[in-house]
Amino acid sequence: MGPIPPWRIVFWDAGDLEADAASVDALARLQLRAKRRGYRLLFRHVPRELLALVSFLGLKEILPADDFSSAAESNSVQPSKPEV
């Protein structure tokens, strides 16, 4: 398989997703379905906490996001709702 043509790359706005296992599972399933059909999903506006979770799980290559370069690799990722 060669490189994916630009017209087969789909950008997905993931800004409303929660940082939990269900979101990671849903994104992974979307990526798998797209890959099986010859497309590639790139995720945009991913919440910092979700980026950190995806990075922690070692799925950055499977769930690529434009935002990984800055947010997920920084040490400044904080939970959005501090526990009491």
N, C-alpha and C positions, 0 to 999 in steps of 0.2 A: 504494500500500500504506500502510495506517495503522499506528498503533502496535501492538505485539505485546501481546496480553492477558497478564496475570500468570500465568495457568494454562498458557501456552505457553513460559514461561521455565524452563529446566532448569539446575540448579546441578550442576557436575561437580567432584569432588574430584581435583585434579591433584597432590596432595602427594607421590606416589611417582615422579613423572617426573624424568628427568635433564634437565639444561640442555644440550640438543644440537639439531641440525637435525632429527633424526628426531622428537623430541617436538613441535617447532614444527609440522612437517609433519602429524603425527597430529592435533594440536589444530585446525589449519586445516581439515583434511578433515572432522573431526567437526562443526565449525561450519558448513561448507558443506552437509553432509548435513542438519543440523538446519534450516538456513535454507530449503533446498529443500522441506522438509516443514512450514514455517510455525512453526518453533520458534526459540528463541534460547538459546545456551549461555552461561552465566557460570561462570567457573572460580574455584574456591576452594582455599585452602591451596597455592597455587602456590609452588614454591621460589624464593627471591630471585634466584638465578642465572638461572633460566628467565624470570622477569619481566624481568630486565635484557636478556636476549637478545631477547625479544619486543619490548621497547621499542626496542632498537638496530635491529632489522629494520623498525621502523615499522609493527608489526602490532597496536598496542594497541587500536585501534578494531575490528579484525577478531576479535581474541582477547581479549575483555574479561574482566577479573578484578577481584574485590573488593579485591585486595591492591595494585593498581597505585598508588593514591594515596600510599602510604607507602614501599614498598620500591623500586620500579623507578626512581623519580625522585630517590632519595637518592644521594649520592655514596659511601655506605658499603657498597655491594655488593662482597663479597669472594668469590673462588672458594672452594668448599668443600674442594677438594683442592689445596693449593699444589704447584706443580711443583718438582722437585728438580734 
